[in-house]
Amino acid sequence: MTKQTYILAFLIFLLSTGGYTAMPLFPLLTDIHSINLTQASTLTAIYIFSQKATPFLLGPLGDYYGYKRISVLGEMIRGIGFIGVGCVSNYYFLIACSSLAGLGGGFAGPSLQSLIMKSSKYEERAKVSSLRASATNAGLLLGPILSGVVIMTGKLSFVFILAGILYLLGSFLLVLFINSSIQTSKIGKISLQHVTEILQNKSFTHLLTFMLMFYVLFAQLFVTLPEYAKQFTDQIQTLFLINGITGLVLQYPAGLLVSKYIKPKFFITLGITSIFLSFLTLFLLHNYIALFVAIILFTIGEIIILPIMETSIANHSDKSGNMGLYFGVSKLSDGIGRPLGSVLGGWLLYSLQPSFVWFIFSVFSIAILFYYLLFLKMET
């Protein structure tokens, strides 16, 4: 991997730290501004929706105007948005600032992914993807620590201001240290024809379907598993700590293995089987140790699958050169799959016994594996 790849990974760590400093603490806005919990939840929803829904439209901008330029613009917008959330008090201005913060993510996300994937050789993409994910996981761990330190000072609004400063710093460092020459795109103009070509690509649409189903499962890590954990402990944040540490330690080695042996079929099967075993463990055993084991198994499956999916998206884009567009369209799977998984998981856990919920997700894991074996051939 190149020097530019490692610089980008560090910047992604910095930006991820900013995001995870503020994102989990939107409910604190009730203590910062004169708003209620419903209004704070609405701001959270606006931020998430504007970040997840817009890459489909904004992804191609990186192909046309340059990945570095759009990444810098997006992170600047995101930084300004978060600083605004911490500073303004008027609810309508808070809505505007939350929208800006999310919109900045919609701008930057696909272009930043394209930038780091194009910074190294084709055969190193799985390693690059794992390095990016490791940087994100490191930010996931550091962000809440920073926010905790700020909260201890009593200056709650500075949590969001700090997040904004980190985003602005990241955009400034992108300008200084990232070489624009690493981006190569063949797109001449932005056209709906490019989107039509993608949606008519059966192999890629099968990949999107697989990803959507995966994100339905992935959502359970943040919905049903924490809710279920309340039976055993009040410290449900330990679940995210376990997930973050396991991901940070194993993500890059997993990428090295995927890149070295180039057997995506084997690794996808291994990853889904690990997730299946996590749900099966919860189905068979009802105690805190089983939950602990299940989280580790789930995380192992996640870190094996994610770099293969990201590499596959990049590989699909090679013929057209429109990597930003492909990453933007692929965000639909995340944007639809996670909310769908959250609603489905929450409803099932509310309506059924937990053991039956875990059985359902075990069966769904096997269904995803069969779908992959029947319709997909992911190449790294």
ROPAMI-902140 format. One record per residue (C-alpha): residue in one letter; y, z, x. Coordinates in steps of 0.05 Angstrom, whole numbers, padded with zeros to 5 digits, always signed. Example, Ala and Ser with C-alpha at 12.3 -4.5 7.8 and 13.67 -1.06 7.14 Angstrom:
BEGIN
a-00090+00156+00246 s-00021+00143+00273 
This chain:
BEGIN
m+00000+00000+00000 t+00071-00014+00022 k+00128+00034+00039 q+00163+00010-00025 t+00102+00034-00066 y+00107+00104-00038 i+00183+00106-00049 l+00173+00084-00121 a+00119+00137-00131 f+00168+00191-00107 l+00222+00165-00153 i+00173+00165-00212 f+00156+00237-00194 l+00231+00254-00196 l+00241+00218-00262 s+00179+00249-00292 t+00203+00318-00272 g+00268+00304-00309 g+00230+00282-00372 y+00183+00342-00373 t+00240+00389-00359 a+00273+00372-00425 m+00223+00338-00471 p+00180+00399-00491 l+00243+00441-00504 f+00277+00401-00559 p+00262+00460-00607 l+00309+00502-00563 l+00367+00461-00591 t+00368+00510-00649 d+00391+00563-00599 i+00440+00517-00564 h+00475+00482-00622 s+00487+00501-00695 i+00426+00464-00722 n+00361+00485-00756 l+00289+00472-00735 t+00282+00412-00782 q+00342+00380-00750 a+00316+00395-00680 s+00248+00365-00699 t+00284+00303-00725 l+00319+00295-00658 t+00251+00300-00623 a+00222+00247-00670 i+00282+00201-00658 y+00275+00208-00582 i+00200+00194-00584 f+00206+00136-00633 s+00262+00101-00595 q+00224+00109-00530 k+00157+00084-00557 a+00179+00030-00606 t+00230-00007-00563 p+00189-00029-00502 f+00159-00085-00545 l+00229-00115-00549 l+00258-00092-00483 g+00199-00105-00436 p+00217-00180-00428 l+00287-00162-00403 g+00257-00141-00336 d+00222-00209-00330 y+00288-00245-00342 y+00342-00201-00309 g+00299-00167-00256 y+00255-00105-00258 k+00299-00065-00212 r+00362-00079-00250 i+00332-00061-00318 s+00298+00001-00289 v+00365+00026-00261 l+00401+00011-00326 g+00347+00046-00367 e+00346+00109-00325 m+00422+00113-00326 i+00422+00107-00402 r+00368+00160-00406 g+00407+00207-00361 i+00471+00199-00401 g+00432+00211-00465 f+00402+00277-00441 i+00468+00302-00413 g+00498+00287-00481 v+00443+00326-00516 g+00460+00387-00474 c+00536+00380-00482 v+00554+00356-00552 s+00550+00399-00614 n+00561+00351-00672 y+00494+00334-00703 y+00510+00259-00710 f+00529+00257-00637 l+00464+00292-00621 i+00426+00238-00659 a+00463+00185-00619 c+00448+00220-00552 s+00375+00230-00570 s+00370+00156-00587 l+00403+00138-00521 a+00354+00181-00482 g+00295+00148-00517 l+00325+00078-00512 g+00334+00087-00437 g+00259+00100-00433 g+00246+00036-00472 f+00288-00003-00422 a+00260+00030-00359 g+00186+00040-00376 p+00157-00031-00373 s+00203-00053-00316 l+00187+00008-00273 q+00112-00003-00284 s+00120-00076-00265 l+00161-00058-00204 i+00109-00011-00175 m+00050-00057-00193 k+00084-00115-00157 s+00100-00073-00095 s+00030-00079-00066 k-00027-00129-00061 y-00068-00151-00121 e-00131-00115-00097 e-00094-00049-00090 r-00070-00045-00162 a-00119+00009-00183 k-00096+00053-00125 v-00023+00039-00143 s-00035+00057-00216 s-00069+00122-00196 l-00012+00139-00148 r+00038+00128-00204 a-00003+00172-00251 s-00008+00226-00198 a+00067+00225-00190 t+00075+00232-00265 n+00026+00290-00266 a+00064+00325-00211 g+00128+00318-00252 l+00091+00345-00312 l+00076+00408-00272 l+00144+00417-00239 g+00187+00400-00300 p+00167+00461-00341 i+00175+00506-00280 l+00247+00482-00271 s+00262+00491-00345 g+00233+00561-00342 v+00279+00579-00284 v+00339+00552-00322 i+00320+00589-00385 m+00316+00654-00345 t+00390+00645-00327 g+00407+00643-00401 k+00442+00575-00396 l+00396+00538-00444 s+00440+00475-00450 f+00433+00464-00375 v+00359+00446-00386 f+00380+00380-00416 i+00438+00371-00368 l+00391+00381-00309 a+00343+00329-00338 g+00400+00280-00344 i+00423+00293-00273 l+00352+00280-00247 y+00351+00213-00284 l+00419+00193-00257 l+00397+00213-00187 g+00333+00172-00195 s+00373+00111-00217 f+00420+00119-00157 l+00360+00124-00109 l+00329+00062-00141 v+00393+00024-00123 l+00393+00050-00052 f+00320+00046-00031 i+00283-00006-00074 n+00283-00078-00049 s+00297-00128-00105 s+00255-00181-00069 i+00189-00148-00089 q+00198-00173-00160 t+00174-00243-00177 s+00176-00270-00247 k+00166-00340-00272 i+00202-00331-00338 g+00260-00378-00350 k+00285-00351-00415 i+00266-00298-00466 s+00228-00331-00523 l+00184-00310-00582 q+00135-00362-00557 h+00116-00315-00500 v+00099-00260-00550 t+00059-00309-00593 e+00019-00331-00532 i+00002-00258-00517 l-00020-00243-00588 q-00063-00306-00588 n-00098-00283-00524 k-00162-00253-00553 s-00181-00218-00489 f-00114-00182-00486 t-00114-00164-00560 h-00183-00134-00551 l-00154-00094-00494 l-00097-00071-00538 t-00147-00049-00592 f-00188-00011-00540 m-00125+00023-00515 l-00103+00042-00586 m-00170+00075-00599 f-00167+00111-00532 y-00097+00138-00548 v-00123+00164-00615 l-00171+00207-00574 f-00119+00223-00522 a-00073+00252-00576 q-00124+00307-00589 l-00107+00338-00522 f-00038+00354-00551 v-00056+00368-00624 t-00125+00392-00643 l-00146+00424-00577 p-00084+00469-00572 e-00090+00488-00646 y-00164+00503-00637 a-00148+00544-00573 k-00107+00593-00614 q-00173+00625-00636 f-00186+00647-00565 t-00118+00656-00531 d-00044+00661-00542 q-00031+00625-00476 i-00044+00554-00500 q+00001+00527-00444 t-00058+00540-00398 l-00091+00479-00430 f-00035+00434-00405 l-00037+00469-00337 i-00111+00455-00330 n-00100+00383-00351 g-00041+00374-00303 i-00074+00406-00242 t-00140+00369-00253 g-00103+00303-00261 l-00059+00316-00200 v-00119+00332-00156 l-00168+00278-00180 q-00124+00220-00203 y-00113+00187-00136 p-00185+00196-00111 a-00208+00165-00176 g-00163+00105-00164 l-00191+00097-00094 l-00262+00095-00122 v-00244+00045-00176 s-00208+00001-00124 k-00264+00006-00073 y-00325-00009-00117 i-00291-00057-00167 k-00340-00040-00223 p-00295-00029-00284 k-00353-00032-00333 f-00387+00026-00298 f-00323+00067-00292 i-00301+00055-00364 t-00371+00076-00387 l-00367+00138-00343 g-00298+00156-00368 i-00314+00149-00442 t-00380+00186-00432 s-00341+00244-00400 i-00294+00247-00461 f-00355+00244-00507 l-00386+00302-00470 s-00322+00342-00477 f-00324+00336-00553 l-00399+00348-00553 t-00389+00412-00514 l-00340+00437-00566 f-00388+00417-00622 l-00446+00455-00591 l-00410+00516-00563 h-00355+00558-00595 n-00322+00599-00540 y-00265+00598-00490 i-00309+00577-00431 a-00332+00516-00471 l-00260+00499-00486 f-00243+00504-00411 v-00302+00458-00393 a-00283+00409-00448 i-00211+00403-00422 i-00236+00388-00352 l-00286+00336-00378 f-00233+00304-00421 t-00184+00300-00363 i-00236+00269-00317 g-00249+00215-00369 e-00175+00203-00378 i-00160+00196-00303 i-00217+00146-00295 i-00196+00102-00354 l-00120+00100-00346 p-00115+00062-00279 i-00165+00010-00304 m-00125-00002-00367 e-00060-00008-00329 t-00091-00054-00277 s-00120-00097-00332 i-00052-00106-00365 a-00022-00128-00298 n-00080-00176-00286 h-00071-00208-00355 s+00002-00221-00338 d-00012-00259-00274 k-00018-00329-00304 s+00049-00325-00339 g+00084-00278-00291 n+00115-00240-00349 m+00090-00171-00329 g+00147-00134-00363 l+00131-00168-00429 y+00057-00150-00423 f+00072-00077-00407 g+00122-00076-00464 v+00072-00103-00515 s+00018-00056-00489 k+00063+00004-00506 l+00048-00012-00579 s-00022+00016-00569 d+00007+00082-00545 g+00063+00081-00596 i+00014+00072-00654 g-00048+00106-00626 r-00018+00173-00608 p+00019+00185-00674 l-00042+00161-00712 g-00087+00207-00671 s-00040+00265-00682 v-00039+00257-00757 l-00114+00244-00761 g-00133+00302-00716 g-00087+00351-00751 w-00112+00330-00820 l-00185+00335-00799 l-00176+00404-00767 y-00140+00428-00830 s-00192+00400-00878 l-00258+00411-00841 q-00294+00461-00798 p-00276+00452-00724 s-00348+00437-00704 f-00350+00378-00753 v-00284+00353-00726 w-00312+00352-00655 f-00374+00316-00681 i-00330+00262-00712 f-00292+00251-00648 s-00357+00250-00609 v-00382+00193-00653 f-00315+00158-00647 s-00320+00162-00571 i-00387+00126-00574 a-00357+00074-00621 i-00303+00060-00570 l-00355+00051-00516 f-00394+00002-00558 y-00329-00036-00573 y-00315-00042-00499 l-00385-00065-00482 l-00384-00117-00538 f-00315-00146-00531 l-00283-00129-00465 k-00291-00145-00392 m-00236-00109-00353 e-00224-00134-00283 t-00189-00092-00231 
